[in-house]
């Protein structure tokens, strides 16, 4: 150890001693107890497996009420979604599943109740919150004036500054587009695509976004088995990286029941 490193080491030891000394039972090892407590509680998101549940709340929905045309539609809805979690939202047609997703996306405001993202009420800063959310519904959020390729790379531009990752994204897009049968439409303006194609284009954007929370309204509808497998694999990868997914679906998810939670409206 050279003198510079030794000096830095001694400064760190003295700093920790002044902040909050903690002596081990063996009589040595001065370190902050707050640091130990933080390390023991902080979830190791990079080691997450889909069948594990971290009790580290990303999303909390608390006693949510919402009326539609002066009629109660959503009443006292409460649940929490941990980092790395998957929640399957179920209910009959007209039960308010899509409306609930829009409330959580910050597109509607609840009559009563709160929605918290990592402990902060989303109403305090909708703009900052929505930068951490990807909502794919019947309206996909794609820009009709941009091509399919431009829409995907718009997200990729903000997801990373790495040029190599961006170049890899070009090859990945072509592969994904072929699975969704969109390879002939990469340079077509999205306003010219059919409703089904725009919906698939919205799902493609999941591969190029870097947000924590995905809100997916019927993402598996009208997809073949290969595309469904691709979507579910992507959801699993997102969860493994600490992301969370809230989705609606009339069909049973192709997962073990222990791998996700359900909430019925």
C-alpha positions as CSV (number, residue, x, y, z in Angstrom):
1,X,0.0,0.0,0.0
2,X,1.5,3.3,-1.0
3,X,1.4,6.5,1.1
4,X,-1.5,8.0,-0.9
5,X,-3.7,4.9,-0.4
6,X,-2.8,4.7,3.2
7,X,-3.7,8.3,3.8
8,X,-7.1,7.8,2.1
9,X,-7.7,4.7,4.2
10,X,-7.0,6.5,7.5
11,X,-9.2,9.5,6.5
12,X,-12.1,7.1,5.8
13,X,-11.6,5.3,9.1
14,X,-11.6,8.6,11.0
15,X,-14.7,9.8,9.2
16,X,-16.6,6.7,10.1
17,X,-15.5,6.9,13.7
18,X,-16.7,10.5,14.0
19,X,-20.1,9.8,12.3
20,X,-21.2,6.8,14.3
21,X,-18.6,4.4,15.8
22,X,-19.5,0.8,16.1
23,X,-17.0,-1.6,17.6
24,X,-17.3,-5.3,16.9
25,X,-17.4,-7.9,19.6
26,X,-13.9,-8.9,18.6
27,X,-12.7,-5.4,19.5
28,X,-12.0,-4.1,16.1
29,X,-13.8,-3.0,12.9
30,X,-15.1,0.5,13.2
31,X,-18.1,1.2,10.9
32,X,-21.5,2.8,10.8
33,X,-24.3,0.7,12.1
34,X,-26.7,2.6,9.8
35,X,-24.6,1.4,6.8
36,X,-25.0,-2.2,8.0
37,X,-28.7,-1.8,8.5
38,X,-29.1,-0.2,5.0
39,X,-27.2,-3.1,3.4
40,X,-29.3,-5.7,5.1
41,X,-32.6,-4.2,3.9
42,X,-31.7,-3.0,0.4
43,X,-33.0,-5.6,-2.1
44,X,-30.4,-7.1,-4.4
45,X,-32.4,-6.5,-7.6
46,X,-29.7,-7.7,-9.9
47,X,-30.0,-11.2,-8.4
48,X,-33.8,-11.3,-8.6
49,X,-35.5,-14.5,-9.9
50,X,-39.1,-14.3,-11.1
51,X,-40.4,-16.7,-8.4
52,X,-38.9,-14.7,-5.6
53,X,-40.8,-11.8,-3.9
54,X,-39.0,-8.7,-2.6
55,X,-41.0,-6.7,-0.1
56,X,-39.6,-3.5,-1.4
57,X,-42.6,-1.5,-2.6
58,X,-42.3,0.1,-6.0
59,X,-46.0,0.8,-6.4
60,X,-48.6,1.3,-3.7
61,X,-52.3,1.8,-4.5
62,X,-54.2,3.0,-1.5
63,X,-58.0,3.1,-1.2
64,X,-58.5,4.3,-4.7
65,X,-62.0,5.6,-5.8
66,X,-63.0,6.7,-9.3
67,X,-66.4,7.5,-10.7
68,X,-67.4,7.4,-14.4
69,X,-70.3,9.6,-15.5
70,X,-71.2,10.1,-11.8
71,X,-71.4,6.3,-11.3
72,X,-68.9,4.5,-9.0
73,X,-66.5,2.4,-11.1
74,X,-63.6,1.8,-8.8
75,X,-64.0,1.6,-5.1
76,X,-61.5,1.2,-2.3
77,X,-58.9,-0.5,-4.5
78,X,-55.7,-1.2,-2.6
79,X,-52.7,-3.3,-3.4
80,X,-48.9,-3.0,-3.6
81,X,-46.4,-4.2,-6.2
82,X,-42.8,-4.8,-5.1
83,X,-39.8,-4.3,-7.2
84,X,-39.5,-7.3,-9.5
85,X,-43.1,-8.2,-9.1
86,X,-45.8,-9.2,-11.6
87,X,-49.5,-8.5,-10.8
88,X,-52.2,-9.9,-13.1
89,X,-55.3,-7.6,-12.9
90,X,-58.5,-9.5,-13.7
91,X,-62.2,-8.7,-13.9
92,X,-65.2,-8.8,-16.2
93,X,-65.6,-6.4,-19.1
94,X,-66.5,-3.0,-17.7
95,X,-65.0,-3.7,-14.3
96,X,-62.6,-0.8,-14.7
97,X,-59.3,-2.6,-15.5
98,X,-58.2,-0.2,-18.2
99,X,-59.4,2.8,-16.2
100,X,-57.3,1.6,-13.2
101,X,-54.2,1.3,-15.4
102,X,-54.8,4.9,-16.7
103,X,-55.1,6.1,-13.1
104,X,-51.8,4.4,-12.2
105,X,-50.2,5.9,-15.4
106,X,-51.3,9.3,-14.2
107,X,-53.6,9.9,-17.1
108,X,-56.7,10.2,-14.8
109,X,-56.9,11.5,-11.3
110,X,-58.7,9.5,-8.6
111,X,-61.7,10.8,-6.8
112,X,-60.1,9.6,-3.5
113,X,-57.1,7.6,-2.5
114,X,-53.4,7.7,-3.3
115,X,-50.9,6.2,-5.7
116,X,-47.4,6.0,-4.5
117,X,-44.2,5.2,-6.4
118,X,-41.3,4.3,-4.2
119,X,-43.1,6.0,-1.3
120,X,-43.9,9.3,-3.1
121,X,-47.4,10.4,-4.1
122,X,-47.3,10.5,-7.9
123,X,-49.5,13.6,-7.8
124,X,-46.6,15.6,-6.4
125,X,-44.7,15.3,-9.7
126,X,-46.6,13.6,-12.5
127,X,-43.9,14.4,-15.1
128,X,-41.0,12.8,-13.1
129,X,-43.2,9.8,-12.4
130,X,-44.3,9.2,-16.0
131,X,-40.7,9.2,-17.1
132,X,-40.4,5.9,-15.2
133,X,-43.5,4.3,-16.6
134,X,-44.3,2.6,-19.9
135,X,-48.0,2.2,-20.6
136,X,-49.1,0.1,-23.6
137,X,-52.8,0.1,-24.0
138,X,-55.3,0.3,-26.8
139,X,-53.6,3.7,-27.5
140,X,-50.0,2.6,-27.8
141,X,-48.3,5.9,-27.2
142,X,-46.3,5.8,-30.5
143,X,-45.9,8.9,-32.6
144,X,-47.9,8.4,-35.9
145,X,-45.6,10.9,-37.7
146,X,-42.5,8.8,-37.0
147,X,-41.7,5.4,-38.6
148,X,-41.7,2.3,-36.6
149,X,-37.9,2.3,-36.5
150,X,-37.8,5.9,-35.4
151,X,-40.3,5.3,-32.6
152,X,-38.3,2.4,-31.2
153,X,-35.0,4.3,-31.4
154,X,-36.5,7.4,-29.8
155,X,-36.8,5.3,-26.6
156,X,-33.4,3.7,-27.1
157,X,-31.8,7.2,-27.4
158,X,-33.0,8.1,-23.9
159,X,-32.4,4.6,-22.5
160,X,-28.6,4.6,-23.1
161,X,-25.7,6.8,-24.3
162,X,-23.7,3.8,-25.4
163,X,-23.1,3.8,-29.1
164,X,-22.4,0.0,-29.2
165,X,-25.7,-0.7,-27.5
166,X,-27.5,1.5,-30.0
167,X,-25.9,-0.3,-32.9
168,X,-26.9,-3.6,-31.3
169,X,-30.4,-2.3,-31.1
170,X,-30.6,-1.9,-34.9
171,X,-30.0,-5.7,-35.3
172,X,-32.3,-6.6,-32.5
173,X,-35.1,-4.6,-33.9
174,X,-35.0,-6.4,-37.3
175,X,-35.1,-9.8,-35.4
176,X,-38.0,-8.7,-33.3
177,X,-39.9,-7.2,-36.1
178,X,-39.8,-10.5,-38.0
179,X,-41.3,-12.3,-35.1
180,X,-44.2,-9.7,-34.9
181,X,-44.4,-9.8,-38.7
182,X,-43.5,-6.2,-39.0
183,X,-40.2,-6.5,-40.8
184,X,-41.7,-4.9,-44.0
185,X,-43.0,-1.9,-42.0
186,X,-39.9,-0.7,-40.2
187,X,-39.6,2.4,-42.4
188,X,-43.4,3.0,-42.6
189,X,-44.9,5.9,-40.7
190,X,-46.9,4.5,-37.8
191,X,-49.9,6.5,-38.8
192,X,-50.3,4.3,-41.8
193,X,-50.2,1.0,-39.9
194,X,-53.3,-0.9,-39.0
195,X,-54.6,-0.8,-35.4
196,X,-53.2,-4.3,-34.7
197,X,-49.8,-3.4,-36.2
198,X,-49.7,-0.2,-34.1
199,X,-50.4,-2.3,-31.0
200,X,-47.6,-4.7,-31.8
201,X,-45.3,-1.7,-32.5
202,X,-46.2,-0.5,-29.0
203,X,-45.1,-3.8,-27.5
204,X,-41.8,-3.7,-29.5
205,X,-40.9,-0.5,-27.7
206,X,-40.6,-2.5,-24.4
207,X,-37.2,-3.8,-25.7
208,X,-35.9,-0.3,-26.1
209,X,-37.1,1.5,-23.0
210,X,-35.3,1.7,-19.7
211,X,-38.2,2.5,-17.3
212,X,-39.0,0.7,-14.0
213,X,-42.8,0.1,-14.3
214,X,-44.7,-1.5,-17.2
215,X,-48.4,-1.1,-17.4
216,X,-49.7,-3.4,-20.1
217,X,-53.4,-3.6,-21.1
218,X,-54.1,-7.0,-22.8
219,X,-50.6,-7.4,-24.2
220,X,-51.1,-11.0,-25.3
221,X,-54.3,-10.5,-27.3
222,X,-54.2,-11.5,-31.0
223,X,-50.6,-12.8,-30.7
224,X,-49.4,-16.2,-31.9
225,X,-47.6,-18.6,-29.5
226,X,-44.1,-17.5,-30.6
227,X,-44.9,-13.8,-30.0
228,X,-46.5,-14.6,-26.6
229,X,-43.4,-16.6,-25.5
230,X,-41.3,-13.6,-26.6
231,X,-43.4,-11.2,-24.5
232,X,-43.3,-13.4,-21.4
233,X,-39.5,-13.9,-21.7
234,X,-39.1,-10.1,-21.9
235,X,-41.3,-9.6,-18.9
236,X,-39.2,-12.2,-17.0
237,X,-36.0,-10.4,-18.0
238,X,-37.5,-7.0,-16.9
239,X,-38.4,-8.5,-13.5
240,X,-34.9,-10.0,-13.1
241,X,-33.5,-6.5,-13.5
242,X,-35.8,-5.2,-10.7
243,X,-38.6,-3.9,-12.9
244,X,-42.2,-4.4,-12.1
245,X,-45.2,-5.3,-14.4
246,X,-48.9,-4.7,-13.9
247,X,-51.0,-6.3,-16.7
248,X,-54.5,-7.1,-17.6
249,X,-55.4,-10.3,-19.6
250,X,-58.6,-12.3,-20.1
251,X,-56.5,-15.4,-20.7
252,X,-54.5,-17.4,-18.1
253,X,-50.9,-16.4,-18.0
254,X,-48.5,-19.1,-19.2
255,X,-46.7,-19.1,-15.8
256,X,-46.8,-21.0,-12.6
257,X,-49.2,-19.5,-10.1
258,X,-46.3,-18.9,-7.7
259,X,-44.5,-16.6,-10.1
260,X,-47.1,-13.8,-9.9
261,X,-49.9,-12.3,-7.9
262,X,-53.5,-11.7,-9.0
263,X,-56.0,-8.9,-8.1
264,X,-59.6,-9.2,-9.2
265,X,-61.8,-6.1,-9.6
